[in-house]
């Protein structure tokens, strides 16, 4: 595959206002995307949604200018969770969708992520085609007159997305819920859906000002929600991230109920034949799923790898500890509000509570040691390291896990060991880290 210049695993992401997320470059991105879409569809249309960041307006206008300059019809749906844009793209029969968001990042960052007409991430081939077209924008033939695109503000977007969510909502009557909306894209949708489903909702962080998204709140900052639930008479708390494609819970005692808990609960209720998670999911999940006769398949870290494996194996349930859970038989992308509703539906179906789930799924102790090396790529092939990994696995003899993975940004090897005995896993990790360090020194 050709090397990408701009698109990462989750679209284009940077500090807004700095290259590449300048107004001028984003307008060229829009023109390039419009030109590529025109090769595939006659008079294409594109849905554009965004989260609550201050820079969203600038990027939205620039992108729309580029798209309409090539004859594309732009449908603005305003502030809406990322999965809501995916849903509207499918529902309105658009040829593509775009989300302007940087998810759980601080407000200074922003990003641009494209969906295909099926609501899934654009194919690698199409993204590479758009990248190549960016450099060709000055040479595009002029588009004028009736061939130019237009912009429509679709005011029914939020209502339609809420209706979709309510189709999958359980009866939440009698449930008292504290909700953290992260001052993000779900600040209206989250409370409205839970209230419509019958819950008594106390929502916080619902006053976005363009600069407070994810600031000390949301699914990556649960402290306030935990204190709120502990101090009030709530059955549970739920928190979304900035673009609301993930959700985490807090039980009535303030304990964090994360993606591993959600996967176990939903797999039992649904009877999935297998579940997909990453190498970071705790072995306790694997053990409990095995007891239920449900195998766990593991992938590299990243929801895109979970998504790929689900498709490859014809499976529908997978996710990460972060609360990014995929129900591909319901939605083609991660959806925090939907995941929360389905998880509470599974809870009611099985007649349990989040407190009981938390107490049952006791996480195995896990330790992580970062080892600086000269060449992280060579470590995985090193015979002495491979031998040390085999010895560590033999010592744990099926009671635990060992994983070595290179850092994505530094010359580090992350040594992770997990098992029921905390003292033992620390000893195993230190022994393995010593081997990696000795073999990873400059000139080794």
N, C-alpha and C positions, 0 to 999 in steps of 0.2 A: 504494500500500500504506500502511496506517496505520502511524504511527510507533510503534516498540517502546519500552516503558517499562523492561523488565527483561531480556528475552532479547536477547543479542548474536548474533554469527555462530556462537558455540559454546556456546549455552546461557546460564545466569545465572552470572556469575563476579564474585567480590569477596573482600575479606578476611573470613574466617570469623569470625562473631560481630558484625560490623558490618552495618548495613543494606545490601543486603537479606538477607544470609545470616545472619540471626538465627534462633534456634529458632522463635520465634513466627511470623515471616514465612514460613519454609519450611514450617511446618505448614499455613498458609493456602494456600501454593502447592500442597501435596499435596492439600488439600481441593478446590481449584479444578481441578486436573488430574483428580482422581477424578470430579468432577461432569461434566466435559467428556467423559471416557471413557465414563461411563454413558449419555450421549446417543448414543454410537456403538456400544456393546457391552453386552450383558446380563451382569451379574456380571463385570466386567472384572478382569483380573489384570495385575500389573506386576512385572517383574524389577528388583531394585535391586542394583547392585554399586558398589564404591568402590575407591579406591587406599589408600595407607597413611598418609594424613594424620591427625593427631590429631583434627582437627575432623570427620572422616568419621563417627564414631559419633554425634555430636550431630545432624548433618544427616540422617543415615540414619533415626534414631529420629523426628525431627520430621516428615520427609517421610512415613514409614510411618504415623504417627499421623494425619496429614491424609488420606492415601489411604484408610485403613481406616475413618475416620469417615464416608466417603461410600459404603462398601460394597465397596471394592476389595480383592481378595486380593493380598497382597504376598508376593513370593518373594525372600528374601534369598539372594544367591549369594556374599556376602563379598568379600574382596579379590580382584579379577580385572581383567585388562587391559580397557580400554574395548571393544576388538573382541570380547573374550570375552563381555561383557554383550550386545552386539549378536547374537552367535551364540546365546547361551542364550535370548534373547527369541524368536528364530525357532524354535529347536529345541523349546522348551517350549510353543510356540503361545500365548505371552502376547500381550496386547493392546498393551503398551508396555514399554519398558525405560528405566531411569534409571541414569546413571553419576554418581557423586559424585567429582569430580576437578577439579583445575586444571592437568592436563597437566604441562608443564615448569616451571610457576611454583614459587616457594618455598612452604614448608609452610604459612605463614600464610594463603595464599590457598586458596580452594576454589571449586568450581563444581558446577552441576547441569545435566546435559544429558539430554534426552529422546530416545528412539528410538521409531519406530512399530513395528508388529508385523512389518514387513519388515526390521527391523534398521537402517533408515536414519533419518537425522535427521527429527524430526517436521516436517510441512509448516508453512510460514509461517502459513497460515490457522489451523491448530490451535494453534500457539503464541500467536497473537493472541487466539484464543478463550479460552485459559487465562489470559492476562494480564487480559482483561476480567472473567473470573469471579473473580479474586482479590478485587476490590472488592466482590463480591456475597456473599462467604462468610458474613458475619453474617446474611444473609437466607435462607440455604439452609434448606430444610425438614429437621427432625430425622430422623436415621436411627438406628433402635434395634433391639434384639433380634437376631433371626436375619439381619436385613438389614445388620448391621455387617460389615465386612471382617475378615480374619484374616491372620496372618503365619506363613509357613513358612520354615524355614532349609533350603535345598536343598544338601545336603552333597556331591552328585555333580557339582556345577558344574565344578570344576577338572578332574576326570577327563574329563568329556565334552568340554570345550574342548581339552584336550591331545590327545585322540583325533582331534578334527577337524584339529588342526594336523599331527599325524603322518600323516594321510591325504595331505598335500601335501608331506611332507618327503622330500628325497633321502637316499640312503645317505651318511652323513657319516663312515663308518668310516675311521680313520687320520688324521682331521683334528684338529689341536690348536687349540682355540679359547679365547681369553681373552674373558670376557663381563662387561660392566658393566650391572647391573640397576637402577641408580639408586636403590636402596633404595625401589623403587616397586612397582607392581602386578605386574610380571613377575618378582619376586624368587624365586618358586618355579617358575612355569611355564617361564621361559626356560631355566634349566639342565636341568630335567627333560626338556623336548622335545628339546634338542640331544643330551643323553646317550642318550635312547631311540633317536635316529636314528643313534647310533654314534660321535658325536664325543667326544673327550677334552676335557672342559670344566673350566676354572679360572674360577670365577665370583667376582666381587667386588661390594661394595655390595649384599649380600643380607641385611642385618640392620636392617630398618626399625624405628625407634623412635617414629614419628609426627612427628618433627621434622627428620629427616635426608634426606627425599626430595629428590632433585635437588641436594643440597648438595655442590658440588664434584665432581659425578659425573653419569653419564648422558650422553645424546647431545648435550647442550648444553655439556658440560665433558669433553672427550676427552683432556686432558693426561695424566691418570693411566693411562688405557688405552693411550695411545701409548707411554708409558714402559714399561709392563708388557710389551707386545708386543715392543718393541725389546730389552728385557733378558732375555726368555725365548725358548724355542724354540717359538714359536707360528706357525701358518700365517696366522692373522688374528685380529682382535678384532672384537667386535660390541657395540654399546651401544644401550640402549633409553632412552626418556624415562620420566617418572613414571607415565604411564598406558599406556605401551607401545603407542601407536598409530603410532610411528615408530621407525626403526632406522638407525644409521649404522655403517659398517665402518672398520676400520683394517687396512691391508695388513701383510705380514710385516715391513716396514721402518718401520712407524709412520705411513705416509701416510694421510690421511683420504680414504676412498672414500664419496662422498655420493650424494644422490639422482640427480644427473645421470648418474653412473657406473652406478647401479642401473637407471635407465631404459634406457640404451643396451644394457647386457648382456641385460636381459630382453626388450627389443624384438627384438633379433637372434635370441634363442633361440625366441621365440614367433611371430615373423613377423607382428607387428601391422601393420595397414594404415596406422595413424597413431598418434602419441603426443601426449598433452596435458601441457604444463608451463606454468609461469607466466613472466611477463616477466623474472624473475630468473634463470632457467636460463641457463647460459653458452652462447654461440653455438657453442662447440666441439661441444656435444651436437647442435645443429641440423645442423652440417656433417657429422658422422659418421652421423647418422640419414639424411641426404640421400644420402650415399654408399651406404647400404644400401637406398635406395629407399623410405624411410619418412618421410613428412612430419611435421613438428612443428607443432602448433597451440599458441598461447600464450594465456594468460588473465591477468587481474589477479592480484595476490598473494593467496593464500589457498586452502586445499585445497577449500573449498566451491565455488569457481569452477572448479577443475579437475573436481570431481565433476559439476557442472552441465554443463560442456562435453562430458564423456564421455557423459553420458546423451543430450544433444542430438544428438550425432554417431553414437551407437550404437557407441562405442569402449569399450575396457576397461582400457587401461594409461595411467596418468598419475601425476604427482606433483610434489614440490618438492625442492629441494636439501636441505632439512631432514631428508630421509629419510622423509617422509610420502608413501608410494607406494600407489597404488590399483590393485588387480587386481579389477575389478568382476565378472569372470567367476568369481571364487573367493569373494569376500567383498564385501558392500555398503559396507564402511567400511575406513579405513586400519588396518592391523594390522602392528605392528613385527616380531613374531616370525614371522608368516607371510611378510612381505616378505623377511626375512633368509633364511628357508628357500628360498623361490622363487628368490632371487638366487643362492644357493649351488647350487641345482639347475641354473640356467641356466649357471653357471660350469662345472659338471661336464659338462653337455650339450655345451658348445662347446669343452671341453678346454682351458680357459684358467685363469688365476689372477687374483686381485685385483691383484697386483703388475703383471701385464701389462696389465690394464685401466687401471690408474692411469697407466702409462707411455704408453699409446696415446691416452687422452683428455686431451690437453694443453689446459688451460683458457686461453682468450683473456684477456689482461689486461683488467681492468675498473676503471673509476674512478667514484666517486660524489661529487658535489658538492652540498651542501645550501645552498640560497639562501633567505634569509628575505625574505618578501614581505608586502605589506599585505593582499592578497586572493588566496589561492591558487586559488580557483575561476575567477577571470577570466583567469589566465595562459594556460590552455589555449586560450582563444578569441582571445587577442591576436594580431593579424596579424603584428606584427614578430617575435614569438616563433615563430609557425608558419613564417615565412620562414627564420628562423635554423635551425630544426630541419631544414627541407628542404635548406638549404645544407650542414649537417653530414652528413646522409645522403648527399648527392651526393658530398661529399668522400670518404666511406668507400666509396662505390660498391659496395655489396654485400659488402664485406669486414668490416663491423662493424655494430653496432646503436646506436641512440640511443633513449633513453626518458626522458620527463619524467613524473613523477607527484607528486601532492600528498601530503604527510605526512597520516596519519590523525589525528594529535593536535595538530600545531602548524601555524602559518602558514609552512610551508616547502615549497619545490619541490625535489624530489630529481632532479638531473640525472645520468643514468647513461649512460656511453659505453663501448663494448666493441669491441675489435678486435685484430688481430695485432701492431700496432706500439704499444708502450706510450707512447712519446714523442708519437706522433700523437694517441692518444685523450685524453691529458692536455691537449693543446693544443685539441682540438675541444671538450672538456668545459668548459675555462676560457672559451673564446670564447662558447659557448652560455650559460654561467652568467652572464657579463657582461651579455648581452642580457636574460636573465630578471630579473637584479637591477635593471637600469635601467628595465625596464617594470613591475617589481613594487613600486617605491617608493611610499610613501604619496602619493596625489594624481597618480600617473602615469596 
